Amino acid sequence: MTPPAAPEPGTITTAVPARLDRLPWSRWHWMIVVGLGTVWILDGLEVTIVGNVAGRLSEPGSGLAITSAQVTGVAAALYVAGACTGALFFGRLTDRYGRKKLFMVTLAVYLGATAMTALSFDAWWFFLFRFLTGFGIGGEYAAINSAIDELIPSAYRGRVDLIINGSYWLGAVGGSLLSIVMLNTELLPENLGWRLAFGLGFVLGLVILLVRRHVPESPRWQLIHGYGDEAEKLVDSVERSIEAEKHGKLPPPAGEITMRERESVGFGLIARTVFRRYPKRAVLSLSLFIGQAFLYNAITFGFGAILTTFFDVGTGHTGYYFAVIAAGNFVGPLLLGKLFDTVGRRIMISGTYLLSGVLLFVTAWLFDRGSLTATTLTACWCVVLFFASAGASSAYLTVSEIFPMETRAMAIAFFYALGTAAGGISGPLVFAELTASGVVGDTALAFRIGAGLMCAAGLVAAFLAVRAEGRALEDIAEPLSTVR
């Protein structure tokens, strides 16, 4: 009998990916979710506060010489530009140096920039630290989405990813309600309330930083980068804790994989992998990100301005309306998330994009006819965003699972940056002018553009979405380091 061949130098044969995928849900997984996912709550808090304080910042006595259009237009575009830049910068470092190091650094950048925003004394300072806040958030998207998908079992990956990304809207609810209190001049001076709102975001971020220290490095990343022993030890300890929690032995893993260890992957190999090996997946990813970026970064940034311009809602009361649509945004992924793992990716991604686009076309038609009030417009948006939020969250899920592991963080960063730059930088600049014009037809046009792009992305997904539900990441896209 021929003895098994000795492993090649620099390679490792392991069952770690299969061992991670067959784990039942446990307290360990909840720790991952809380440690990594809660930062989206901060992001939602941050963006919503800015949208709701735009009117107050432009008023005399705010302590900042800035217009509402500059806040919802220039500052919003700079925030998104920072996010795109940060995603690319930190995405590369995440693939090279690991998930854990970078999701600690990116949160620290975000915290520092948020604190400095609270100290703004002139428009240029406010713009600068909005950019840097976005810079940290962009890095978070790349580092955290890659870590989440590599740590969560395949049976739960879709719903967990959607709910975590959708938790942004829990922060949006908090930001909306917080802005109501902070903008109440009977409680706080005009030049202090908005600063305290940003300061609270900084304090909450510190708490998350303390929790995040306990989140481990991705064992999948460790395997490729020469830390195979550490990966095995980590999974061993997780399995022991879960067996003690569940009072039973875990089933055997599905199989092994042999991988070649490497330090890093160059940009050239990443580009060839994404665009030559997986061109259809690249088209899908770009379509999903552009559609959701236009809808969210372009239109919801200016929702408060729409209420004040067309429905005479006071700047101190826009938070009530935004809290309602934010709640709809979170409930969407919460209720629909499981279907992405059971019904399947293709049906759910295309369905949520198309349905939200069609409903937004109906909203634009009603708005243009003058049939809506502030309350009914908010109700329409709530229904639209119930589906759109699940679809938008699935864009991050899609990119994080359909490309090889060595390119994962950079792929997320690239498509997030490119799609968000197209929709999230140009959108606020263009749509701020449309909504600020005071012309109903201009705002209805903004709605239609967002709706059209969502429908287009939904059609692309209907043909190109990958059936990734319940499958191991290594089966969806074979790692570049795999030894056959």
C-alpha positions as CSV (number, residue, x, y, z in Angstrom):
1,M,0.0,0.0,0.0
2,T,1.4,3.4,-1.0
3,P,1.8,5.7,2.1
4,P,0.1,9.1,1.9
5,A,2.3,11.8,0.4
6,A,4.0,14.1,2.8
7,P,2.7,17.6,2.8
8,E,4.5,20.2,0.8
9,P,6.6,22.7,2.7
10,G,4.5,25.8,3.4
11,T,1.2,24.0,3.1
12,I,-1.4,23.0,5.7
13,T,-4.2,20.4,5.6
14,T,-7.0,21.4,7.9
15,A,-10.7,20.9,8.7
16,V,-10.9,24.4,10.4
17,P,-13.4,25.9,7.9
18,A,-15.7,22.9,8.0
19,R,-15.4,22.8,11.8
20,L,-16.5,26.4,12.0
21,D,-19.4,25.9,9.6
22,R,-20.9,22.9,11.5
23,L,-21.1,24.7,14.9
24,P,-24.5,25.3,16.4
25,W,-25.5,28.8,17.4
26,S,-23.9,29.7,20.8
27,R,-22.9,32.4,23.2
28,W,-19.6,32.6,21.4
29,H,-21.4,33.7,18.2
30,W,-23.4,36.3,20.2
31,M,-20.1,37.7,21.4
32,I,-19.0,38.1,17.7
33,V,-22.3,39.8,16.8
34,V,-22.2,42.2,19.7
35,G,-18.5,43.0,19.4
36,L,-18.5,43.6,15.6
37,G,-22.1,44.4,14.7
38,T,-22.9,47.1,17.2
39,V,-20.7,49.6,15.4
40,W,-23.3,49.9,12.7
41,I,-25.6,51.3,15.4
42,L,-23.0,54.1,15.9
43,D,-22.9,54.7,12.1
44,G,-26.6,55.1,12.0
45,L,-26.6,57.3,15.1
46,E,-23.9,59.5,13.4
47,V,-25.5,59.9,10.0
48,T,-29.0,60.5,11.4
49,I,-27.9,63.1,13.8
50,V,-26.2,65.0,11.0
51,G,-29.3,64.8,8.9
52,N,-31.6,66.0,11.7
53,V,-29.3,68.8,13.0
54,A,-28.8,70.3,9.5
55,G,-31.6,72.8,10.0
56,R,-30.3,73.7,13.5
57,L,-26.7,74.1,12.4
58,S,-27.7,76.7,9.8
59,E,-29.7,78.8,12.3
60,P,-28.1,81.8,14.0
61,G,-26.7,80.9,17.4
62,S,-25.6,77.4,16.5
63,G,-21.9,78.4,16.8
64,L,-21.2,77.3,13.3
65,A,-21.4,79.4,10.1
66,I,-22.8,76.8,7.7
67,T,-26.0,76.3,5.6
68,S,-28.4,73.4,5.6
69,A,-27.5,72.5,2.0
70,Q,-23.8,72.4,3.0
71,V,-24.6,69.9,5.7
72,T,-26.8,67.6,3.6
73,G,-24.8,68.2,0.4
74,V,-21.1,69.0,0.9
75,A,-20.6,67.4,4.3
76,A,-22.6,64.3,3.4
77,A,-20.5,63.9,0.2
78,L,-17.3,64.3,2.1
79,Y,-18.4,61.7,4.7
80,V,-19.1,59.3,1.9
81,A,-15.8,60.2,0.1
82,G,-14.0,59.5,3.4
83,A,-15.8,56.1,3.7
84,C,-14.8,55.2,0.1
85,T,-11.1,56.2,0.8
86,G,-11.1,54.4,4.1
87,A,-12.5,51.2,2.7
88,L,-9.8,51.0,0.1
89,F,-7.0,51.9,2.5
90,F,-8.0,49.7,5.3
91,G,-9.4,46.9,3.1
92,R,-5.9,46.3,1.7
93,L,-4.4,46.3,5.2
94,T,-7.2,44.0,6.5
95,D,-6.3,41.3,3.9
96,R,-2.6,41.7,4.7
97,Y,-2.4,42.1,8.5
98,G,-5.6,40.5,9.7
99,R,-9.2,41.3,10.6
100,K,-8.7,41.9,14.3
101,K,-5.9,44.5,14.1
102,L,-7.8,46.5,11.6
103,F,-11.2,46.5,13.2
104,M,-9.6,47.9,16.3
105,V,-7.8,50.6,14.4
106,T,-10.8,51.6,12.3
107,L,-13.0,52.1,15.3
108,A,-10.3,54.2,17.0
109,V,-10.2,56.5,13.9
110,Y,-13.9,56.8,13.9
111,L,-14.0,57.7,17.6
112,G,-11.4,60.3,17.3
113,A,-13.0,62.0,14.3
114,T,-16.4,62.0,16.0
115,A,-15.1,63.7,19.1
116,M,-13.4,66.4,16.9
117,T,-16.7,66.9,15.0
118,A,-18.3,67.9,18.3
119,L,-15.7,70.6,18.7
120,S,-16.4,72.2,15.3
121,F,-15.9,76.0,15.3
122,D,-16.0,76.6,11.6
123,A,-17.3,74.9,8.4
124,W,-13.9,73.7,7.2
125,W,-13.3,71.9,10.6
126,F,-16.7,70.3,10.4
127,F,-16.1,69.2,6.8
128,L,-12.6,67.8,7.6
129,F,-13.8,65.6,10.5
130,R,-16.9,64.5,8.6
131,F,-14.4,63.1,6.0
132,L,-12.3,61.5,8.7
133,T,-15.3,60.0,10.4
134,G,-16.3,58.4,7.1
135,F,-12.7,57.3,6.7
136,G,-13.0,55.2,9.8
137,I,-16.4,53.8,8.9
138,G,-15.3,52.8,5.5
139,G,-12.5,50.7,7.1
140,E,-15.1,49.2,9.4
141,Y,-17.2,47.9,6.4
142,A,-14.2,46.1,4.9
143,A,-12.7,44.6,8.2
144,I,-16.0,43.7,9.9
145,N,-18.0,42.2,7.0
146,S,-15.0,39.9,6.1
147,A,-14.6,38.9,9.8
148,I,-18.3,38.2,10.3
149,D,-18.7,35.9,7.3
150,E,-15.6,34.0,8.2
151,L,-16.7,33.4,11.8
152,I,-20.4,32.7,11.4
153,P,-21.6,29.2,10.4
154,S,-22.9,28.9,6.8
155,A,-26.4,28.0,7.9
156,Y,-26.8,31.3,9.7
157,R,-24.5,33.6,7.6
158,G,-27.2,35.3,5.5
159,R,-29.5,36.3,8.2
160,V,-26.8,37.3,10.6
161,D,-25.0,39.4,8.0
162,L,-28.3,41.2,7.1
163,I,-29.4,41.8,10.6
164,I,-25.9,43.2,11.6
165,N,-25.8,45.5,8.6
166,G,-29.4,46.4,9.2
167,S,-28.7,47.3,12.9
168,Y,-27.4,50.6,11.4
169,W,-31.1,51.6,11.6
170,L,-31.3,51.0,15.3
171,G,-28.7,53.7,15.6
172,A,-30.8,55.8,13.2
173,V,-33.8,55.5,15.5
174,G,-31.7,56.5,18.5
175,G,-30.2,59.4,16.6
176,S,-33.6,60.6,15.6
177,L,-35.0,60.5,19.1
178,L,-31.7,61.9,20.5
179,S,-31.8,64.8,18.1
180,I,-35.3,65.7,19.4
181,V,-33.9,66.1,22.9
182,M,-30.6,67.7,21.9
183,L,-32.3,70.3,19.6
184,N,-34.8,71.3,22.3
185,T,-33.7,74.8,23.2
186,E,-35.7,74.7,26.4
187,L,-33.3,72.0,27.6
188,L,-30.0,73.0,25.9
189,P,-28.6,76.1,24.3
190,E,-28.6,76.2,20.5
191,N,-24.8,76.0,20.3
192,L,-24.5,73.0,22.7
193,G,-27.1,70.4,22.0
194,W,-25.8,69.2,18.6
195,R,-22.3,69.0,20.1
196,L,-23.5,66.7,22.9
197,A,-25.2,64.5,20.4
198,F,-21.8,63.8,18.7
199,G,-20.1,63.5,22.1
200,L,-22.6,60.7,23.1
201,G,-21.6,58.8,19.9
202,F,-18.0,59.0,21.1
203,V,-18.9,57.6,24.6
204,L,-20.9,54.7,23.1
205,G,-18.0,53.9,20.8
206,L,-15.7,53.5,23.7
207,V,-17.9,50.9,25.2
208,I,-17.9,49.0,21.9
209,L,-14.2,49.2,21.8
210,L,-13.9,47.5,25.2
211,V,-16.2,44.6,24.1
212,R,-14.4,44.2,20.8
213,R,-11.1,43.4,22.5
214,H,-12.5,39.9,23.1
215,V,-13.4,39.1,19.4
216,P,-10.7,36.8,18.0
217,E,-8.9,36.9,14.7
218,S,-10.5,35.0,11.8
219,P,-9.1,31.4,11.8
220,R,-9.6,31.3,8.1
221,W,-7.2,34.3,7.7
222,Q,-4.7,32.7,10.1
223,L,-4.6,29.5,8.1
224,I,-3.4,31.3,5.0
225,H,-0.9,33.6,6.7
226,G,1.1,31.0,8.5
227,Y,-0.8,30.9,11.8
228,G,-2.3,27.4,11.4
229,D,-1.5,26.3,14.9
230,E,-3.2,29.4,16.4
231,A,-6.2,28.7,14.2
232,E,-6.5,25.1,15.4
233,K,-6.1,26.1,19.0
234,L,-8.8,28.8,18.7
235,V,-11.3,26.4,17.1
236,D,-10.5,23.7,19.7
237,S,-11.3,26.1,22.5
238,V,-14.5,27.3,20.8
239,E,-15.6,23.7,20.3
240,R,-15.0,22.8,24.0
241,S,-17.0,25.8,25.2
242,I,-19.9,25.0,22.9
243,E,-19.9,21.3,23.8
244,A,-20.1,22.4,27.5
245,E,-22.9,24.8,26.7
246,K,-24.9,22.3,24.7
247,H,-24.1,19.3,26.9
248,G,-23.2,17.1,23.9
249,K,-20.5,16.2,21.4
250,L,-20.3,18.0,18.1
251,P,-20.8,16.1,14.8
252,P,-17.6,15.5,12.7
253,P,-16.7,18.2,10.2
254,A,-17.6,17.7,6.5
255,G,-14.0,17.5,5.2
256,E,-10.5,19.0,4.9
257,I,-8.8,21.4,2.7
258,T,-5.1,21.8,1.8
259,M,-3.9,25.4,1.6
260,R,-0.6,27.0,0.8
261,E,0.5,29.7,3.3
262,R,1.3,33.1,1.9
263,E,2.0,36.6,3.4
264,S,-0.2,38.7,1.1
265,V,-1.8,38.9,-2.3
266,G,-0.9,41.7,-4.7
267,F,-3.3,44.1,-6.3
268,G,-2.6,42.6,-9.7
269,L,-3.7,39.1,-8.6
270,I,-6.8,40.5,-6.8
271,A,-7.9,42.4,-10.0
272,R,-7.3,39.4,-12.2
273,T,-9.3,37.2,-9.8
274,V,-12.2,39.5,-9.4
275,F,-12.6,40.7,-13.1
276,R,-11.2,37.8,-15.1
277,R,-12.2,34.7,-13.1
278,Y,-15.5,36.2,-11.8
279,P,-16.7,38.9,-14.3
280,K,-20.4,38.2,-13.8
281,R,-20.0,38.4,-10.0
282,A,-18.2,41.7,-10.4
283,V,-21.1,43.1,-12.5
284,L,-23.6,41.9,-9.9
285,S,-21.6,43.4,-7.0
286,L,-21.3,46.8,-8.7
287,S,-25.0,46.9,-9.6
288,L,-26.1,46.1,-6.1
289,F,-23.9,48.7,-4.5
290,I,-24.7,51.5,-7.0
291,G,-28.5,50.9,-6.6
292,Q,-28.5,51.0,-2.8
293,A,-26.0,53.8,-2.6
294,F,-28.1,56.2,-4.6
295,L,-31.2,55.3,-2.7
296,Y,-29.7,55.7,0.7
297,N,-26.9,58.2,0.5
298,A,-28.6,60.4,-2.0
299,I,-32.2,60.6,-0.7
300,T,-32.3,59.6,3.0
301,F,-29.5,62.1,3.8
302,G,-32.0,64.8,2.8
303,F,-35.2,63.4,4.3
304,G,-35.2,66.0,7.0
305,A,-34.8,68.8,4.4
306,I,-37.7,67.4,2.4
307,L,-40.0,67.5,5.5
308,T,-39.0,71.1,6.4
309,T,-39.2,72.4,2.8
310,F,-42.4,70.8,1.6
311,F,-44.4,70.1,4.7
312,D,-43.3,72.9,7.1
313,V,-42.2,70.4,9.7
314,G,-40.0,72.2,12.3
315,T,-36.3,71.3,12.5
316,G,-36.8,70.1,16.1
317,H,-39.5,67.6,15.0
318,T,-38.0,65.9,12.0
319,G,-36.6,63.3,14.3
320,Y,-40.0,61.8,15.0
321,Y,-40.6,61.1,11.3
322,F,-37.1,59.7,10.7
323,A,-37.4,57.4,13.7
324,V,-40.4,55.8,12.0
325,I,-38.7,55.1,8.7
326,A,-35.5,54.0,10.5
327,A,-37.6,51.4,12.4
328,G,-39.0,50.1,9.1
329,N,-35.4,49.8,7.8
330,F,-34.4,47.6,10.8
331,V,-37.5,45.5,10.8
332,G,-37.0,44.6,7.1
333,P,-33.7,42.6,7.6
334,L,-34.9,41.3,10.9
335,L,-38.0,39.7,9.5
336,L,-36.7,38.9,6.0
337,G,-33.2,37.8,6.9
338,K,-34.0,34.1,7.5
339,L,-35.5,33.9,4.0
340,F,-32.1,34.6,2.5
341,D,-30.9,31.4,4.0
342,T,-34.0,29.3,3.3
343,V,-35.7,30.6,0.2
344,G,-32.4,31.6,-1.3
345,R,-30.2,34.5,-2.3
346,R,-31.3,35.0,-5.9
347,I,-35.0,35.2,-5.2
348,M,-34.6,37.4,-2.1
349,I,-32.0,39.8,-3.4
350,S,-33.7,40.4,-6.7
351,G,-37.2,40.5,-5.1
352,T,-36.2,43.1,-2.4
353,Y,-34.5,45.4,-4.9
354,L,-37.3,45.2,-7.5
355,L,-40.1,45.6,-4.9
356,S,-38.6,48.6,-3.2
357,G,-37.9,50.2,-6.6
358,V,-41.5,49.8,-7.8
359,L,-42.9,51.1,-4.5
360,L,-40.6,54.1,-4.7
361,F,-41.9,54.9,-8.2
362,V,-45.5,54.8,-6.7
363,T,-44.3,57.2,-3.9
364,A,-42.8,59.6,-6.4
365,W,-46.0,59.6,-8.4
366,L,-48.1,60.4,-5.3
367,F,-45.7,63.0,-4.1
368,D,-45.7,64.7,-7.6
369,R,-49.5,64.8,-7.5
370,G,-49.5,66.5,-4.1
371,S,-51.4,63.6,-2.6
372,L,-49.1,63.1,0.4
373,T,-48.7,64.7,3.8
374,A,-45.6,64.5,6.0
375,T,-47.3,61.5,7.7
376,T,-48.3,59.6,4.6
377,L,-44.9,60.3,2.9
378,T,-43.2,58.9,6.0
379,A,-45.5,55.8,5.8
380,C,-44.7,55.3,2.1
381,W,-41.0,55.6,2.8
382,C,-41.3,53.1,5.7
383,V,-42.8,50.5,3.4
384,V,-40.2,51.1,0.6
385,L,-37.3,50.9,3.0
386,F,-38.6,47.8,4.7
387,F,-37.7,45.9,1.5
388,A,-34.8,48.2,0.4
389,S,-32.9,47.8,3.7
390,A,-32.9,44.0,3.3
391,G,-31.7,44.4,-0.3
392,A,-29.0,46.9,0.6
393,S,-27.7,44.7,3.4
394,S,-27.5,41.8,1.0
395,A,-25.1,43.8,-1.2
396,Y,-22.5,43.5,1.6
397,L,-23.4,39.9,2.2
398,T,-23.0,39.1,-1.5
399,V,-19.6,40.7,-2.0
400,S,-18.2,39.2,1.2
401,E,-19.0,35.6,0.2
402,I,-18.7,35.3,-3.6
403,F,-15.0,36.1,-3.9
404,P,-11.9,34.1,-2.7
405,M,-10.9,34.6,0.9
406,E,-7.6,36.2,0.1
407,T,-9.4,39.0,-1.8
408,R,-12.5,39.3,0.5
409,A,-11.8,42.5,2.4
410,M,-10.4,44.2,-0.7
411,A,-13.3,43.1,-2.8
412,I,-15.7,44.5,-0.2
413,A,-13.7,47.7,-0.1
414,F,-13.5,48.1,-3.9
415,F,-17.2,47.5,-4.7
416,Y,-18.3,49.6,-1.7
417,A,-16.0,52.4,-2.7
418,L,-16.9,52.4,-6.4
419,G,-20.6,51.9,-5.9
420,T,-20.8,54.4,-3.1
421,A,-18.7,56.9,-4.9
422,A,-21.1,56.7,-7.9
423,G,-24.3,57.0,-5.8
424,G,-23.2,58.4,-2.4
425,I,-21.0,61.3,-3.5
426,S,-22.7,62.5,-6.6
427,G,-26.1,61.7,-5.2
428,P,-26.1,64.1,-2.2
429,L,-24.6,66.9,-4.2
430,V,-27.2,66.6,-7.0
431,F,-30.2,65.7,-4.9
432,A,-29.4,68.4,-2.3
433,E,-30.0,70.9,-5.0
434,L,-33.2,69.1,-6.2
435,T,-34.8,68.9,-2.7
436,A,-33.6,72.4,-1.7
437,S,-35.2,74.0,-4.9
438,G,-38.6,73.8,-3.3
439,V,-40.0,72.5,-6.6
440,V,-42.1,69.3,-6.1
441,G,-41.1,67.9,-9.6
442,D,-37.4,68.1,-8.8
443,T,-37.8,66.0,-5.6
444,A,-40.0,63.6,-7.4
445,L,-37.3,63.2,-10.0
446,A,-34.8,62.4,-7.2
447,F,-37.1,59.7,-6.1
448,R,-37.5,58.2,-9.6
449,I,-33.7,58.1,-10.1
450,G,-33.3,56.1,-6.9
451,A,-36.2,53.8,-7.8
452,G,-34.8,53.2,-11.3
453,L,-31.4,52.2,-10.1
454,M,-32.9,49.8,-7.5
455,C,-35.0,48.1,-10.2
456,A,-32.0,47.8,-12.5
457,A,-29.9,46.2,-9.8
458,G,-32.8,43.8,-9.0
459,L,-32.9,42.7,-12.7
460,V,-29.2,42.1,-12.7
461,A,-29.5,40.0,-9.5
462,A,-32.3,37.9,-11.0
463,F,-29.9,36.7,-13.6
464,L,-26.5,36.8,-11.9
465,A,-27.0,36.3,-8.1
466,V,-25.0,33.3,-6.7
467,R,-26.8,30.5,-4.9
468,A,-24.7,30.8,-1.7
469,E,-27.2,29.8,0.9
470,G,-26.0,27.1,3.3
471,R,-22.7,26.7,1.4
472,A,-19.2,27.0,2.8
473,L,-17.3,30.0,1.7
474,E,-14.6,27.7,0.2
475,D,-17.2,26.1,-2.0
476,I,-18.7,29.3,-3.2
477,A,-15.3,30.7,-4.2
478,E,-12.2,28.4,-3.9
479,P,-9.4,30.1,-2.1
480,L,-6.4,31.1,-4.3
481,S,-4.1,29.3,-1.9
482,T,-5.9,25.9,-2.3
483,V,-3.5,23.1,-3.2
484,R,-5.3,20.5,-5.4
